């Protein structure tokens, strides 16, 4: 397992213990996106690929925010 993925799992456990629902939802979404790609491509992602997946997710969120703000 990659270092980044294990850090995300540790962060998930910490968010569960702290009962931080917002943080937990975000971390679960990131882990789900990583898992989806691993299952689809039948590979285990390395840290570089995980970062590219997270960058893509971040870009999508920023685009959604700008579209929402533009719509008023």
C-alpha positions, 0 to 999 in steps of 0.5 A: 500500500502506498504511503499516501493511501495509508495516510488517508486511511489513518486520517479516516480513522482519526476523523471517525474518532473525532466525530468530524463528519465533514472531514470523514465525508471528504476522506471517504470520497477520496478513498472511494475514487482511488478504489474505483480506479484500482478496481477498474484497472486492476492495479494498485495506484502509486503515490504519483497516480493517487496525487493525479486523481486527487488533483482531478477531483480538486479541479472538478470541485473548483469548477463546480464552485465557480459555476455555482457562483456564476449562476448566482 
